[in-house]
Amino acid sequence: MHRRVFAIAMFSVFALPSAAQERAPPERQTLLDLAYTLGESHALRQACSGEDDQYWRDRMVRMTDTEAADAAFDGRLKQAFNSGFATRQTEFPTCGPASKRAEQAVARKGQALATRMSSITRVVRDLGSDAPKEDSDDSVPDSVAREPAPR
């Protein structure tokens, strides 16, 4: 459940492209925290699903593509992801009850970060656009939200 909510929240953060260099420093820090969390999620998921599972790495690639950050910040995002990955891979090299609990905790943290970024993005979008808003559709038109996380 937490992974699905995290994935849906991740979609809402990155549904609208926004250049990272246009973000305020606290928003950039939240992106770095989110990248670290994605790295943790990737390591914990691979502990149980194997090295071929690229679910969270693919989400990180999508995040960096969407953010279109300058080279320096893009490097910081990737370093944060790699640090989160290395930390959890070292801590949980194999699948077990402890790694599954850690995965749930990381998913909750990621959900909170994605929700924070989503609210920032919504406020910026609402303040920055005079165009009429389209009717809201409750469905999420992204494969991240529609695909169940394969296990």
C-alpha positions as CSV (number, residue, x, y, z in Angstrom):
1,M,0.0,0.0,0.0
2,H,2.7,2.5,1.0
3,R,4.7,1.8,-2.2
4,R,1.6,2.5,-4.3
5,V,0.8,5.8,-2.5
6,F,4.5,6.8,-2.8
7,A,4.4,6.1,-6.5
8,I,1.1,8.1,-6.9
9,A,2.6,11.0,-4.9
10,M,5.8,10.8,-7.0
11,F,3.6,11.2,-10.2
12,S,1.9,14.3,-8.8
13,V,5.3,15.9,-8.0
14,F,6.6,15.4,-11.5
15,A,3.5,15.7,-13.6
16,L,4.4,19.2,-14.6
17,P,8.0,19.8,-15.7
18,S,9.8,22.4,-13.6
19,A,13.4,23.2,-13.9
20,A,15.2,22.5,-10.7
21,Q,17.3,25.7,-10.9
22,E,14.0,27.7,-10.7
23,R,13.2,26.1,-7.3
24,A,14.0,27.8,-4.0
25,P,16.7,26.3,-1.8
26,P,14.3,24.5,0.5
27,E,12.6,22.9,-2.5
28,R,15.9,21.8,-3.9
29,Q,16.8,20.2,-0.5
30,T,13.5,18.3,-0.6
31,L,14.4,17.0,-4.1
32,L,17.7,15.9,-2.7
33,D,16.0,14.2,0.2
34,L,13.6,12.5,-2.2
35,A,16.5,11.3,-4.4
36,Y,18.1,9.8,-1.3
37,T,14.8,8.1,-0.4
38,L,14.5,6.7,-3.9
39,G,18.0,5.2,-3.6
40,E,17.0,3.6,-0.3
41,S,13.8,2.3,-1.8
42,H,15.8,0.9,-4.7
43,A,18.2,-1.0,-2.5
44,L,15.5,-2.4,-0.2
45,R,13.4,-3.5,-3.1
46,Q,16.4,-5.2,-4.8
47,A,17.2,-7.0,-1.6
48,C,14.0,-9.0,-2.0
49,S,13.4,-8.8,-5.8
50,G,16.9,-9.1,-7.1
51,E,19.3,-6.9,-9.0
52,D,17.2,-6.9,-12.2
53,D,14.4,-4.9,-10.4
54,Q,14.8,-1.3,-11.6
55,Y,11.5,0.0,-10.4
56,W,12.8,2.9,-8.2
57,R,15.8,3.6,-10.3
58,D,13.5,4.2,-13.2
59,R,11.6,6.6,-11.1
60,M,14.8,8.4,-10.3
61,V,15.7,8.7,-14.0
62,R,12.2,10.1,-14.6
63,M,12.7,12.6,-11.8
64,T,16.1,13.8,-13.1
65,D,14.7,14.0,-16.7
66,T,11.7,16.0,-15.5
67,E,13.6,18.4,-13.3
68,A,16.1,19.2,-16.1
69,A,18.6,20.4,-13.6
70,D,21.9,22.1,-14.4
71,A,24.8,19.7,-14.3
72,A,25.9,20.6,-10.8
73,F,22.5,20.0,-9.2
74,D,21.9,16.9,-11.4
75,G,25.1,15.5,-10.0
76,R,23.9,16.2,-6.5
77,L,20.6,14.4,-7.1
78,K,22.4,11.4,-8.5
79,Q,24.9,11.4,-5.6
80,A,22.0,11.5,-3.1
81,F,20.3,8.6,-4.8
82,N,23.6,6.6,-4.8
83,S,24.2,7.4,-1.1
84,G,20.7,6.2,-0.1
85,F,21.2,3.1,-2.2
86,A,24.6,2.3,-0.7
87,T,23.5,2.9,2.9
88,R,20.5,0.6,2.7
89,Q,22.3,-2.0,0.6
90,T,25.0,-2.2,3.3
91,E,22.5,-2.3,6.1
92,F,20.2,-4.9,4.4
93,P,22.1,-7.1,1.9
94,T,19.4,-9.8,2.0
95,C,15.6,-9.9,2.2
96,G,14.0,-10.5,5.6
97,P,11.5,-9.1,8.0
98,A,13.8,-6.2,9.0
99,S,14.3,-5.2,5.4
100,K,10.6,-5.3,4.7
101,R,9.9,-3.1,7.8
102,A,12.6,-0.7,6.6
103,E,11.1,-0.6,3.1
104,Q,7.7,0.4,4.6
105,A,9.3,3.1,6.7
106,V,11.2,4.5,3.7
107,A,8.0,4.4,1.7
108,R,6.3,6.5,4.3
109,K,9.2,9.0,4.3
110,G,9.1,9.1,0.5
111,Q,5.3,9.7,0.5
112,A,5.7,12.6,2.9
113,L,8.5,14.2,0.8
114,A,6.5,13.7,-2.4
115,T,3.4,15.2,-0.8
116,R,5.5,18.2,0.3
117,M,6.9,18.7,-3.2
118,S,3.4,18.2,-4.7
119,S,1.9,20.9,-2.6
120,I,4.8,23.2,-3.5
121,T,4.3,22.5,-7.2
122,R,0.5,23.0,-6.9
123,V,0.9,26.4,-5.2
124,V,3.5,27.5,-7.7
125,R,1.4,26.3,-10.6
126,D,-1.8,28.0,-9.2
127,L,0.0,31.3,-8.6
128,G,1.8,31.3,-11.9
129,S,-1.0,30.6,-14.3
130,D,-3.8,32.9,-15.5
131,A,-5.0,30.2,-17.8
132,P,-8.3,28.5,-16.9
133,K,-7.9,25.2,-15.1
134,E,-9.0,22.1,-16.9
135,D,-11.6,19.9,-15.3
136,S,-10.0,17.6,-12.8
137,D,-9.9,14.0,-13.6
138,D,-9.5,11.7,-10.6
139,S,-7.7,9.1,-12.7
140,V,-3.9,9.3,-12.7
141,P,-2.7,9.1,-16.3
142,D,0.7,7.7,-15.6
143,S,2.0,4.2,-15.7
144,V,3.8,4.9,-12.3
145,A,0.4,5.0,-10.6
146,R,-1.4,2.4,-12.7
147,E,1.2,-0.3,-12.7
148,P,1.2,-2.4,-9.5
149,A,4.7,-2.8,-8.3
150,P,5.8,-6.2,-9.6
151,R,7.3,-8.5,-7.0
